[in-house]
Amino acid sequence: MSEPLHRALGLTDDEAAAIDGILGRAANPLELAMYSVMWSEHCSYKSSRIHLGRLPTEAPWVLVGPGENAGVVDVGDGIAAAIRIESHNHPSAIEPYQGAATGVGGILRDIFTMGARPIALMDPLRFGPIDDPRSRWIAEGVVSGVSGYGNAVGVPTVGGETVFDATYRGNPLVNVLCLGLLPTERLVLGQASGVGNLAVLLGSSTGRDGIGGVSVLASAGFSEETDADKRPSVQVGDPFEEKRLIEACLALLDEGLVVGIQDLGGAGLTCATSETASRGGVGMDVDVSAVPRREPGMEPHEVMTSESQERMLAIVEPDGLDRVRGICERWEVRAAVIGRVTDGGALRILDGFDGEVLADVPAASLHEDAPLYDRPRQAPDAPLGPSADDLDAPDDPAVDLLDLLADPAWVYRQYDHQLFLNTVVGPGDDATVLRLKHPGTGVDTGRGLALTTDGNHRWCAVDPRRGTAMLVAESLLNLACVGARPLAVVNCLNLGNPENPEVMWQLSEAVDGMASACRALDVPVVGGNVSLYNESAGTDIYPTPVIGLLGIVDRLDRRPPGATLVDGHRLLLLGPEADGLGGSRWGAAHGAPGGRLPDLDLTMVAAVAELVRGLVIDGLVDGVHDVSSGGLGVALAEMAARSGIGVHVARVSDHRVLFGEAPGRVVVAVHPDRLVEVLERTGVAGVPTSRIGLAGGDRITVKGLFDIGLDEVTTAFTDRLPEALGVGTASR
C-alpha cells in the first residue's frame, strides 16, 4: 500500500486533517504541497515560536523587529541599519559550494528587500574534525561558496568564525549574517496592499533546483545513504544576476514604484505570495502559467515550491508598470506580471488569470495559522561528561596551550573584506568596524558600525541557559574592545531533532538565557533563525546558538588598537577572577567536557564593557582583547603572535587561571605613563583589576608554569589551519 501523499510531503495526519478543516474539503495535491513547505519547521517555526515570544524585541531605536525579512534599527543621521542572520546548514552538507553560496544570496535578498543596500557579510562556520577528510571537503567547499558568491556580487565578507569539532561531523553549520544601510524614508515592508495592484516577479527564471528544499533538507537529519537523494533539493546560485537584481530593486524603491516587496527564499513563490498577502490583509490571484521557467514540462506544484535563487516579488500599481519594466530592462532583469492583489484574503493559483483554479486557500492559513507545538521538554538525565576541575594539573601547560591555538586567517583571505573601502577593522579581531556613511550621499558621519558573531557549543552543551547568556556577554565585550556600544541582537539557534525532549529543553533554556542577558544589558532582539534537525546518523549536534550583535561607535577618529601588544607596555586583566574549568576548551581537549559553567555577573559584564569602551575611544590602551574560548592563556598567546612581541606574566597561579573561561574579562596593554590614569578609571568603575605582567621580548613566560619561544607559538597559531587543509603554511 502506497504512502499517503501528505506523509510523503512531510505533513502529519493531524496536520492534514487540520488543512481539510481550514478548507472545508479535502485538499488537492497542489494545496498539500503548498502547506507542506509553509508548515515546515524552516518556514513556520512550529516547534519554536512558543519559546521565541519570550525574547525582548522592543527599544526606541527599533524600527522593525522580528517577523519581517530583516530587523531594522535607527542609527541616527537619517540612516537605518537592516540586519539578518540565517542558516544554510543542510544544503551545505549535501553540496557545500552551492549550499553556502545560495545562503549568501538569500541573506542579501533579505536585506535589500527592506530597502537597504547590503554593505557587509559575516559567516559563522562549524565543521567536523579537521582530520576527517569529508569534513575538510565540506569546509573547503563552503569557504569557496561564501567567497565565490560574496566577492562576485560585490559585498565584503568582514568576519565570522571557523570552528572544527566532532559534534558537527556530517552536519556542518553554515550561518550567514548580512548588514545593510538605507535612508530611513526608504524603508519598505514585505506586504501587499491595494486591490488591483500587480504582483511582479523579478529576476531569474524558475527551475527545478531547490524544489521542496525547506521540507526535504531542513526537516530531517543526514545519513550517507540519503545524502545523494537530497542533492536536487539544493539551490543553484548566480551572483551576477543577484547584483543586477540588487541595483534594479533599489532603483525601484528610490523612485517609489514598489508598494511592498518580498524575496523568494524558502518555499519560493508559495511563501512570497502568501506572506505578502497575509501581512497586508488581502488576497492574491497568481497565474502559474505566467511564471518564466527555465525547464520544460514543470508542473504547478514544482513552480510554486521551487526555491530557484535570485528572485523577488514586487507589488506595484498598474500605472507604474511601464516604469518598472523600463528600470528592469536597464539592469537586464526579467520582470513578469504573475499576480493581482484581490479582496477577501484568498490565495488562488490559476492556470491563466481567466483559467482553471488550481488551488484556493486562505493566505493567512499558510503563514499565520501554521501549527504551534509545545513539544515535550526534558533535561538530560546524566551530565555531559567529567569535569575538567577534577583533572590533574598538566605536566607541561605550554604543550596544551599550543594545541589550543589556531588562526582562521587562511579562511578570511579567501574573502574580499575591503569592498566599498568602509572596513576599518577586518576579520580576525574581536569585532569588525565599518565606517558609517550615508547610503544616499556617501558622506562619512564620523561614526562607525561594529559587528560580531559568537557561538560556543561547549558552554551550551553543559548549560544552554547560562551558556547562551555568556555568549551575549562575550558579544558585548567584543564590541567594547573596538569602542562600540550595542544596538541589536540577531540570533541563529542551531539544534538537533525537536522530537527529542532533550533538544526542546535545550532550545527553551537557550531562549531564556538569551532573554535574561539581553534584558539585563538593554539590547533588543530584532530577528533570528531557528535551524532544527541538525543531526547525523541519529546523533544530535551540541546546541549551538550563534549571537550576532550590531553596535555603534559614536566617535571613530582613530582605529581601535586591536588584539596586539606594544613592547614595554603593562598588561592588565580587567574583570573577575577565573573560577573553574567547567565547559572549557581545555577540558574538552582532555576528555572532560562537563562540569559547572563559571558564574555570570551581568552587572559586572556591563561595567567592564563600559570601562573598556571608554578606554578604547579615549586612546588610553594600545592593545585590547577579550578573554573567552581557551581562557587567559589563549588570549595572551593570540596577542603575542599577532604583534610579534612576547609577554612575561607573573600573576597566574595555576592552569585553572590560565585556561578558565570565566566571562566578563578583558586584557589591555597600557603605556607606563598612562597606567595611573587607567587604574583610576578601573577603580571608579568598580571593576576588579590585576596587573598581570609586561609585554616584551621573544618568549611567552608564565612564572611557575612555562617558558616557551614566541616563534613556536606563532607557528602553531598561524600554520595549523592551512597545513591541515593542505594549502601550505601562512608564510608561503
DABEL-V171486 format. One record per run of one state. SS is the DSSP state (h for helix, s for strand, l for the rest). FROM is the first residue (numbers start at 0). TO is the last residue. If there is no record, write none. Layout:
SS&FROM&TO  SS&FROM&TO
This chain:
l&0&3  h&4&7  l&8&11  h&12&22  l&23&27  h&28&37  l&38&39  h&40&43  l&44&47  h&48&51  l&52&60  s&61&63  l&64&69  s&70&75  l&76&77  s&78&86  l&87&87  h&88&93  l&94&94  h&95&111  l&112&115  s&116&126  l&127&131  h&132&152  l&153&155  s&156&163  l&164&164  h&165&167  l&168&171  s&172&182  h&183&185  l&186&196  s&197&202  l&203&204  s&205&205  l&206&211  h&212&215  l&216&220  s&221&221  l&222&222  h&223&232  l&233&237  h&238&253  l&254&258  s&259&262  l&263&266  h&267&279  l&280&281  s&282&286  h&287&289  l&290&291  s&292&292  l&293&298  h&299&304  l&305&309  s&310&315  l&316&316  h&317&329  l&330&333  s&334&341  l&342&344  s&345&350  l&351&354  s&355&361  h&362&366  l&367&385  s&386&386  h&387&389  l&390&395  h&396&403  l&404&407  h&408&411  l&412&417  h&418&420  l&421&421  s&422&424  l&425&430  s&431&436  l&437&442  s&443&454  l&455&455  h&456&461  l&462&462  h&463&479  l&480&483  s&484&493  l&494&499  h&500&520  l&521&522  s&523&530  l&531&533  s&534&535  l&536&537  s&538&539  l&540&542  s&543&552  l&553&568  s&569&573  l&574&583  h&584&588  l&589&591  s&592&593  l&594&600  h&601&616  l&617&621  s&622&625  l&626&629  h&630&642  l&643&645  s&646&648  l&649&653  h&654&658  l&659&664  s&665&669  l&670&670  h&671&684  l&685&687  s&688&694  l&695&697  s&698&701  l&702&704  s&705&708  h&709&723  l&724&731
